[in-house]
Amino acid sequence: MSGHSKWASIKHKKAATDAKRGKLFTKLIKEITIAARAGGGSPDANPRLRTAVQTARDQNMPLENITRAIKKGTGELPGQSIEEVTYEGYAANGVAVLVEVTTDNKNRTTSEIRNLFAKHHGNMAGAGSVSWIFEKKGLLTVSKSALTEEQVMEAALEAGADDVAVSDDVYEVYAPPTHFEAVKQALIARGLKPEVAELTMKPKSTVRVEGSDATHVLELVKALDDHEDVQHVYANFDIPDELLEQAG
């Protein structure tokens, strides 16, 4: 699973550049609005909203922007009609791709996402084609320099994590969504600030990809991730670390 967490780390670092362009703020505002609409405007009672608000704060989004997005979600302020849509498809070499979007124009977004797949040696597929390959998990990565593997594992598992893996330079902690916040706080209590802390779709199996196919896969994932309506892109590739670093 190192490829999955490595890509998550690369995207996390890329967020700083995206924030400067305002692109990340736009995506975060949409997520906060959708989360508030779905589960209410209280972060304490709405885990999805709590995660979205914390991510926004981590990226230095002004509090007034966060508050306005929440009020649009709860209906206290007028806003665009935004809906969530999930697209499924395949990248080069049969890599499964799951794309979560928020859009105010489904027909336009569907056409644009389909074109991105085609342009980068992939193709869209019907609902249910690849979603079964993924399961929702909380992902946290912490530096290996802070604590030993036993210490991290003890703190994480006691708080409800179900897996701790070791990558090159980080520990990868996976938890059920219901235990994500508890595990995060348990790590923080041990003096660990997670480098990545997000709800993700973890693939149950991966596809090893190298050479030109790896390039095509990463180009598709990056193009999808850069689309203004795309919130998250998940794929079950296993690509050598050096290629991931070059892409990042």
C-alpha positions in Angstrom: 0.0 0.0 0.0 3.0 2.3 0.0 2.1 3.7 -3.4 -1.3 4.7 -2.0 0.1 6.6 1.0 3.0 8.0 -1.1 0.6 9.6 -3.5 -1.5 10.9 -0.6 1.6 12.6 0.8 2.5 14.1 -2.6 -1.0 15.5 -3.0 -0.8 16.9 0.5 2.4 18.8 -0.3 0.9 20.0 -3.6 -2.0 21.5 -1.7 0.1 24.5 -0.7 0.6 25.4 -4.3 -3.1 24.8 -5.1 -4.1 27.1 -2.1 -2.1 29.9 -3.6 -4.1 29.6 -6.8 -7.3 29.5 -4.9 -8.2 26.1 -6.4 -8.0 24.3 -3.1 -10.2 26.8 -1.3 -12.9 26.3 -4.0 -12.9 22.6 -3.5 -12.9 22.9 0.3 -15.8 25.3 0.3 -17.8 22.9 -1.8 -17.0 20.0 0.6 -17.9 22.1 3.6 -21.2 23.1 2.0 -22.1 19.6 1.0 -21.1 18.2 4.4 -23.3 20.8 6.2 -26.2 20.1 3.9 -26.0 16.3 4.5 -25.3 16.2 8.2 -26.1 19.6 9.7 -24.0 22.7 10.5 -22.4 21.5 13.8 -18.9 20.1 13.4 -19.2 18.4 16.8 -22.2 16.4 15.6 -21.1 16.0 11.9 -17.9 14.0 11.5 -17.6 14.8 7.7 -18.0 18.5 8.4 -15.5 18.4 11.3 -12.9 16.8 9.0 -13.6 19.3 6.2 -13.4 22.3 8.5 -10.2 21.1 10.1 -8.7 20.6 6.6 -9.7 24.1 5.7 -8.1 25.5 8.9 -4.9 23.6 8.2 -4.8 25.4 4.8 -5.3 28.8 6.5 -8.8 29.4 5.1 -10.3 32.5 6.7 -13.0 31.6 9.4 -15.5 33.8 7.6 -15.2 31.7 4.5 -15.8 28.5 6.5 -18.8 30.0 8.3 -20.3 31.2 5.0 -19.9 27.8 3.4 -21.6 26.1 6.4 -24.5 28.5 6.3 -25.0 27.9 2.6 -25.1 24.2 3.3 -27.7 24.6 6.0 -29.8 27.0 4.0 -29.2 30.0 6.2 -27.6 31.7 3.1 -28.6 31.3 -0.5 -26.2 29.3 -2.7 -25.9 27.3 -5.9 -27.5 23.9 -6.2 -24.6 21.5 -6.0 -24.9 17.7 -6.3 -22.4 14.9 -5.6 -21.6 12.5 -8.4 -19.2 9.5 -8.5 -17.6 8.4 -11.8 -15.9 5.1 -12.3 -13.5 4.0 -15.0 -10.1 2.5 -16.0 -6.7 4.0 -16.6 -4.0 2.3 -18.6 -3.2 -1.3 -17.8 -6.6 -1.8 -16.2 -6.0 0.4 -13.2 -9.4 1.1 -11.4 -10.2 4.8 -11.0 -12.9 6.3 -8.7 -13.7 10.0 -9.1 -15.8 12.0 -6.7 -17.1 15.4 -7.9 -19.4 18.2 -6.8 -21.0 20.0 -9.6 -23.8 22.5 -10.5 -24.0 21.1 -14.0 -23.8 17.3 -14.2 -24.1 17.1 -18.0 -21.1 19.4 -18.5 -19.0 17.7 -15.9 -19.8 14.2 -17.2 -18.6 15.2 -20.7 -15.4 16.8 -19.4 -14.5 13.8 -17.2 -15.2 11.4 -20.1 -12.9 13.5 -22.3 -10.1 13.4 -19.7 -10.3 9.6 -19.5 -10.1 9.3 -23.3 -7.3 11.8 -23.6 -5.1 9.9 -21.2 -5.5 6.3 -22.4 -8.4 5.4 -20.1 -12.1 4.9 -20.4 -15.2 5.5 -18.2 -17.2 2.6 -17.0 -20.7 2.0 -15.6 -21.7 2.4 -12.0 -20.4 -0.4 -9.8 -17.7 -1.4 -12.2 -14.8 -0.5 -9.9 -16.3 0.8 -6.7 -16.3 -2.7 -5.1 -12.5 -2.6 -5.2 -12.4 0.3 -2.7 -13.4 0.6 0.9 -13.7 3.9 2.9 -10.9 4.3 5.5 -9.3 7.0 7.6 -5.7 7.4 6.6 -3.1 9.1 8.8 0.6 9.1 8.2 3.2 10.0 10.8 7.0 10.4 10.6 9.0 7.4 11.6 11.5 9.7 13.4 9.0 10.5 16.2 8.1 7.2 17.9 8.9 3.5 17.5 6.6 1.3 15.5 5.4 -0.4 18.7 4.5 3.0 20.3 2.5 4.1 17.2 0.8 0.8 16.9 -0.2 0.7 20.6 -1.7 4.2 20.4 -3.5 3.7 17.1 -4.9 0.2 17.8 -6.1 1.2 21.3 -8.0 4.1 19.7 -9.7 1.9 17.1 -7.3 1.7 14.1 -7.4 -1.6 12.2 -4.0 -1.5 10.5 -0.6 0.1 10.8 1.9 -0.4 8.0 5.5 0.8 7.6 6.6 2.8 4.5 10.0 4.2 3.7 9.7 7.3 5.9 6.3 7.1 7.6 3.9 4.9 9.5 0.6 4.4 7.7 -2.3 4.2 10.1 -5.7 3.0 8.7 -8.9 3.3 10.7 -12.7 2.8 10.1 -14.3 6.2 9.4 -16.2 6.0 12.8 -12.8 5.8 14.6 -10.9 8.2 12.5 -11.1 11.2 14.8 -10.4 9.1 17.9 -7.2 7.7 16.3 -6.1 11.1 15.2 -6.5 12.5 18.7 -4.7 9.6 20.2 -1.7 10.2 17.9 -1.7 13.9 18.7 -1.8 13.1 22.4 1.5 11.2 21.9 3.0 14.3 20.3 2.5 13.2 16.7 1.1 15.6 14.2 -0.1 13.5 11.2 1.4 14.6 7.9 -1.7 13.3 6.1 -5.1 13.0 7.9 -8.0 12.2 5.5 -10.9 10.0 4.7 -9.9 8.0 1.7 -11.0 5.1 -0.5 -8.4 2.3 0.1 -8.1 -0.3 -2.7 -8.5 -3.9 -1.6 -6.0 -4.9 -4.3 -3.5 -3.1 -6.5 -2.2 -3.3 -10.0 1.5 -3.0 -10.6 2.3 -0.5 -13.4 5.6 0.6 -14.9 7.0 2.3 -17.9 4.8 4.3 -20.3 1.6 2.9 -18.7 2.6 4.3 -15.3 3.1 7.7 -17.0 -0.4 7.5 -18.6 -1.9 6.5 -15.3 -0.4 9.4 -13.4 -1.2 11.9 -16.1 -4.8 10.9 -15.9 -5.0 11.0 -12.1 -3.3 14.5 -12.1 -5.6 15.8 -14.9 -8.7 14.6 -13.0 -7.5 16.0 -9.7 -6.9 19.4 -11.4 -10.5 19.6 -12.7 -12.4 22.3 -10.7 -15.3 20.0 -10.0 -13.3 17.0 -8.8 -13.0 16.6 -5.0 -11.2 13.3 -4.8 -9.5 10.8 -7.2 -8.7 7.2 -6.1 -6.9 4.6 -8.0 -5.5 1.1 -7.2 -2.1 1.6 -8.9 1.1 0.3 -7.5 3.8 2.4 -9.1 7.5 2.6 -8.2 8.3 5.3 -5.8 10.8 7.0 -8.1 8.1 7.5 -10.7 5.7 8.9 -8.1 8.3 11.3 -6.9 9.0 12.5 -10.5 5.2 13.0 -11.0 4.9 14.9 -7.8 
